[in-house]
Amino acid sequence: MTEIDWNLIKSFVTVAETGSLSAAARKLSASQPTLGRHISELEQALGVTLFRRGRRGYALTEAGATLFERGKAVSEQASAFSLLALGSVEAIEGTVRIAASEVVAAYVLPEMTARLGIEEPGIEVEIVASNQVENLLRRDADIAIRMVKPAQNELVARKVTDIALCACAAKSYLDRRGRPRAPSDLAEHDLIGFDRSDEIIRGFAQFGVSIARSGFRFRADNQIVLWEAVRAGNGIGFGQEPLADRDPLVEKVLPGLQLPALPVWLAMHRDVRTSVRIRRVVDFLHEELKRYSAGAALGANSAR
């Protein structure tokens, strides 16, 4: 095994975990042909067939399943080595990969990272826009901004703030349809909500308003699409209050509506917390996110 290229093992483990070349390619930022070649080279080197190829993807053979656990252990050890090496880097330059929700990644982080670029021009930023909990253990990201506290013991999590949520709509829509005065008035409006999740439906029920999935005239599961639907005048939806406050097209409604706040956590692997570069970005994001939740204009005080 010491003579086998580590990249072949890494590709094998990732294909086994994801079940397909395409999914593994996205995770590793590689091409499908490259991964396919890696699997073939590894099979040739070992003299075994690792996968059964089919229309449903790649399934491990008995030999592949046996080698997978050992390959996974090698993968984790290599990741740990990389994390320790990263933690010892002192220069405030290089790449920092940040995972955040779709809305934060699209509407909040770009202006923050622009200011970071002015203060720390040697830092390059990569953004992972995903609502899934990124696996910091496998270096899918160096830092994660999350609305739940990460549970892994190997991670260091820091509570930043709480972001208020609000009901809101485009001013053009409210001028056309009127402004709701009570939660029960929402049933008479066009509503914007999730397609599959029942989170908003359950929220309505807490206020004594019964609504079915069909009650949302506009439905989507992508949060960016939902926010743009609000801005375009499709109806009343829900969003982050600081985002609504700074958007000239949007107006908040029902200010007395008690909506749960979004807790914001910054997380990183404990092995990289000594990295000057990553600590610098974590501290920067901590202050910027606090300002954002407090309603400070993102474009203000850029020369702090």
C-alpha positions as CSV (number, residue, x, y, z in Angstrom):
1,M,0.0,0.0,0.0
2,T,2.9,2.3,0.6
3,E,3.7,2.3,-3.2
4,I,0.1,3.3,-4.2
5,D,-0.5,6.9,-5.0
6,W,-2.6,8.5,-2.2
7,N,-4.8,10.2,-4.7
8,L,-6.0,6.8,-5.9
9,I,-7.1,5.8,-2.4
10,K,-8.8,9.2,-1.9
11,S,-10.7,8.8,-5.1
12,F,-11.7,5.2,-4.2
13,V,-13.0,6.3,-0.8
14,T,-15.0,9.2,-2.1
15,V,-16.6,7.2,-4.9
16,A,-17.5,4.5,-2.4
17,E,-19.1,7.1,-0.1
18,T,-21.0,9.0,-2.8
19,G,-21.9,6.1,-5.0
20,S,-21.1,7.7,-8.3
21,L,-18.3,9.3,-10.2
22,S,-20.3,12.5,-10.8
23,A,-21.0,13.1,-7.1
24,A,-17.4,12.2,-6.1
25,A,-16.1,14.6,-8.8
26,R,-18.2,17.5,-7.3
27,K,-16.9,16.7,-3.8
28,L,-13.3,16.6,-4.8
29,S,-13.5,19.3,-7.5
30,A,-12.1,16.9,-10.0
31,S,-13.3,15.5,-13.4
32,Q,-15.2,12.3,-13.8
33,P,-12.7,10.9,-16.3
34,T,-9.9,11.5,-13.8
35,L,-11.8,9.6,-11.1
36,G,-12.6,6.8,-13.4
37,R,-9.0,6.5,-14.3
38,H,-8.0,6.5,-10.7
39,I,-10.4,3.6,-9.9
40,S,-9.1,1.6,-12.9
41,E,-5.4,2.2,-11.9
42,L,-6.1,1.2,-8.3
43,E,-7.9,-2.0,-9.4
44,Q,-5.1,-2.9,-11.7
45,A,-2.5,-2.2,-8.9
46,L,-4.4,-4.3,-6.4
47,G,-5.5,-7.0,-8.8
48,V,-9.1,-6.9,-7.6
49,T,-12.4,-5.4,-8.8
50,L,-13.5,-2.7,-6.4
51,F,-16.9,-1.7,-7.8
52,R,-19.9,-3.1,-9.7
53,R,-20.7,-0.5,-12.3
54,G,-24.4,-0.1,-13.1
55,R,-27.1,2.4,-14.1
56,R,-27.6,3.2,-10.4
57,G,-24.0,4.0,-9.9
58,Y,-21.0,2.4,-8.3
59,A,-21.6,-0.4,-5.7
60,L,-18.7,-1.9,-3.7
61,T,-17.8,-5.5,-4.4
62,E,-17.0,-7.8,-1.5
63,A,-13.3,-7.0,-2.0
64,G,-14.0,-3.3,-2.3
65,A,-16.0,-3.3,0.9
66,T,-13.1,-5.0,2.7
67,L,-10.7,-2.4,1.5
68,F,-13.0,0.5,2.0
69,E,-12.6,0.6,5.8
70,R,-8.9,0.5,5.6
71,G,-8.9,3.2,2.8
72,K,-11.2,5.4,5.0
73,A,-8.8,5.1,7.9
74,V,-5.9,6.1,5.6
75,S,-8.1,9.1,4.3
76,E,-8.8,10.3,7.8
77,Q,-5.2,10.0,8.9
78,A,-4.1,12.0,5.8
79,S,-6.8,14.7,6.6
80,A,-5.6,14.9,10.2
81,F,-2.0,15.3,8.9
82,S,-3.1,18.1,6.6
83,L,-5.1,19.8,9.4
84,L,-2.1,19.8,11.7
85,A,0.1,21.2,9.0
86,L,-2.4,23.9,8.3
87,G,-2.5,24.8,12.0
88,S,1.2,25.5,12.1
89,V,1.1,28.1,9.2
90,E,1.9,31.5,10.5
91,A,1.6,33.7,7.4
92,I,-1.7,35.7,7.0
93,E,-2.0,34.7,3.4
94,G,-3.4,31.8,1.4
95,T,-6.8,30.3,0.9
96,V,-9.6,30.1,3.5
97,R,-12.7,28.0,2.5
98,I,-16.0,29.2,4.2
99,A,-19.2,27.2,4.2
100,A,-22.5,29.1,4.8
101,S,-26.2,28.9,4.0
102,E,-27.4,29.9,0.6
103,V,-28.7,33.3,1.8
104,V,-25.7,34.2,3.8
105,A,-23.3,33.1,1.1
106,A,-25.1,35.1,-1.6
107,Y,-26.3,38.2,0.2
108,V,-24.2,38.7,3.3
109,L,-20.7,37.3,2.8
110,P,-19.7,39.0,-0.5
111,E,-19.6,42.5,1.0
112,M,-17.9,41.2,4.2
113,T,-15.2,39.4,2.2
114,A,-14.7,42.5,0.1
115,R,-13.7,44.3,3.2
116,L,-11.6,41.4,4.3
117,G,-9.7,41.7,1.0
118,I,-8.9,45.3,1.8
119,E,-7.6,44.5,5.3
120,E,-5.9,41.2,4.4
121,P,-5.1,41.2,0.6
122,G,-3.1,38.0,1.0
123,I,-6.1,35.9,1.9
124,E,-8.0,34.2,-0.9
125,V,-11.6,33.2,-0.1
126,E,-13.6,30.2,-1.3
127,I,-17.3,30.0,-0.5
128,V,-19.3,26.8,-0.2
129,A,-23.0,27.8,-0.5
130,S,-24.9,25.0,1.1
131,N,-27.6,24.5,3.8
132,Q,-26.1,21.1,4.5
133,V,-23.7,20.7,7.5
134,E,-20.3,20.7,5.8
135,N,-17.9,18.0,7.1
136,L,-15.2,20.1,8.6
137,L,-13.4,16.9,9.6
138,R,-12.8,16.1,5.9
139,R,-11.8,19.6,5.0
140,D,-14.9,20.4,2.9
141,A,-14.4,23.8,4.5
142,D,-12.0,25.5,7.0
143,I,-14.8,27.6,8.6
144,A,-18.5,27.0,8.7
145,I,-21.2,29.5,9.5
146,R,-24.1,27.5,10.8
147,M,-27.6,28.2,12.3
148,V,-27.2,25.1,14.6
149,K,-24.4,24.2,17.0
150,P,-22.1,21.6,15.4
151,A,-22.1,18.4,17.4
152,Q,-18.8,16.9,16.5
153,N,-16.3,16.8,19.4
154,E,-13.4,17.6,17.1
155,L,-14.9,21.0,16.2
156,V,-14.6,24.2,18.0
157,A,-17.9,26.2,17.9
158,R,-18.4,29.8,18.8
159,K,-21.8,31.4,19.3
160,V,-21.8,34.7,17.5
161,T,-25.3,36.2,17.7
162,D,-29.0,35.7,16.9
163,I,-30.5,37.0,13.6
164,A,-34.1,38.1,13.8
165,L,-36.6,36.9,11.3
166,C,-39.5,38.8,9.9
167,A,-42.5,38.6,7.6
168,C,-42.0,40.8,4.6
169,A,-43.0,41.6,1.0
170,A,-42.2,43.8,-1.9
171,K,-43.6,47.3,-1.5
172,S,-45.1,47.0,-4.9
173,Y,-47.1,43.9,-3.7
174,L,-48.3,45.6,-0.5
175,D,-49.4,48.7,-2.4
176,R,-51.4,46.5,-4.7
177,R,-52.9,44.1,-2.2
178,G,-52.8,46.0,1.1
179,R,-50.9,45.4,4.3
180,P,-51.9,42.7,6.8
181,R,-52.9,43.9,10.3
182,A,-53.0,40.6,12.1
183,P,-51.5,37.1,11.5
184,S,-55.0,35.9,10.4
185,D,-54.9,38.4,7.5
186,L,-52.1,36.4,5.9
187,A,-54.6,33.8,4.8
188,E,-56.0,36.4,2.4
189,H,-52.7,37.1,0.8
190,D,-50.4,35.4,-1.7
191,L,-47.8,33.6,0.3
192,I,-44.3,32.4,-0.4
193,G,-43.0,29.3,1.3
194,F,-41.1,26.0,1.1
195,D,-42.1,23.3,-1.4
196,R,-41.3,20.2,0.7
197,S,-40.6,21.4,4.2
198,D,-43.6,22.0,6.6
199,E,-41.6,24.4,8.8
200,I,-43.6,27.5,7.8
201,I,-46.9,25.6,8.0
202,R,-46.1,24.6,11.6
203,G,-45.2,28.2,12.3
204,F,-48.6,29.4,11.1
205,A,-50.3,26.8,13.3
206,Q,-48.6,28.3,16.4
207,F,-50.5,31.5,15.6
208,G,-53.8,29.7,15.1
209,V,-53.6,30.0,11.3
210,S,-54.3,26.7,9.4
211,I,-52.7,26.6,6.0
212,A,-52.0,23.8,3.6
213,R,-49.1,23.5,1.2
214,S,-51.4,24.7,-1.6
215,G,-51.8,27.9,0.4
216,F,-48.4,29.1,-0.8
217,R,-48.8,30.5,-4.3
218,F,-45.1,30.5,-4.8
219,R,-43.1,27.5,-3.5
220,A,-39.4,26.6,-3.7
221,D,-36.8,24.9,-1.5
222,N,-33.9,27.1,-2.6
223,Q,-33.7,30.1,-0.2
224,I,-32.2,32.4,-2.8
225,V,-35.2,31.7,-5.1
226,L,-37.6,32.4,-2.2
227,W,-35.9,35.7,-1.3
228,E,-35.9,36.9,-4.9
229,A,-39.6,35.9,-5.2
230,V,-40.3,38.2,-2.2
231,R,-38.4,41.1,-3.8
232,A,-40.2,40.6,-7.2
233,G,-43.6,40.9,-5.6
234,N,-44.9,37.4,-5.6
235,G,-46.4,37.7,-2.1
236,I,-45.6,37.7,1.5
237,G,-42.6,35.6,2.7
238,F,-40.1,35.4,5.5
239,G,-36.5,36.4,5.7
240,Q,-33.7,37.7,7.8
241,E,-34.7,41.1,9.3
242,P,-31.3,42.8,8.6
243,L,-31.6,41.7,4.9
244,A,-35.1,43.1,4.7
245,D,-34.1,46.4,6.4
246,R,-31.4,47.2,3.9
247,D,-33.4,46.3,0.8
248,P,-35.3,49.3,-0.7
249,L,-37.7,47.1,-2.5
250,V,-38.9,45.2,0.6
251,E,-41.1,46.2,3.5
252,K,-41.5,44.4,6.8
253,V,-45.1,43.5,7.9
254,L,-46.7,42.4,11.2
255,P,-43.9,43.8,13.4
256,G,-45.4,42.2,16.5
257,L,-45.2,38.7,15.0
258,Q,-43.0,36.6,17.3
259,L,-40.8,34.6,15.0
260,P,-37.9,32.4,16.3
261,A,-34.5,33.9,15.8
262,L,-31.7,32.2,13.8
263,P,-28.7,31.4,16.1
264,V,-25.4,31.9,14.3
265,W,-22.4,29.7,15.1
266,L,-18.8,29.9,13.7
267,A,-17.2,26.5,13.7
268,M,-13.8,25.1,12.7
269,H,-11.7,22.0,13.4
270,R,-9.7,22.2,16.6
271,D,-6.5,21.3,14.8
272,V,-6.6,24.5,12.7
273,R,-7.5,26.9,15.4
274,T,-3.8,27.8,15.8
275,S,-3.6,28.9,12.2
276,V,-3.1,32.7,12.2
277,R,-4.8,32.9,8.8
278,I,-7.9,31.0,9.9
279,R,-8.1,32.7,13.3
280,R,-7.9,36.1,11.5
281,V,-10.9,35.2,9.3
282,V,-12.9,33.7,12.2
283,D,-12.4,36.8,14.3
284,F,-13.2,39.1,11.3
285,L,-16.4,37.1,10.6
286,H,-17.4,37.2,14.2
287,E,-17.4,41.0,14.3
288,E,-19.0,41.4,10.9
289,L,-21.9,39.0,11.7
290,K,-22.6,40.7,15.0
291,R,-22.8,44.0,13.1
292,Y,-25.1,42.5,10.5
293,S,-27.5,41.0,13.0
294,A,-27.6,44.4,14.9
295,G,-28.8,46.0,11.6
296,A,-25.6,47.9,10.7
297,A,-25.4,48.6,7.0
298,L,-23.1,46.1,5.4
299,G,-21.6,48.9,3.3
300,A,-20.9,51.1,6.3
301,N,-17.6,51.5,8.2
302,S,-15.7,49.7,5.5
303,A,-12.5,51.5,6.6
304,R,-12.7,50.5,10.2
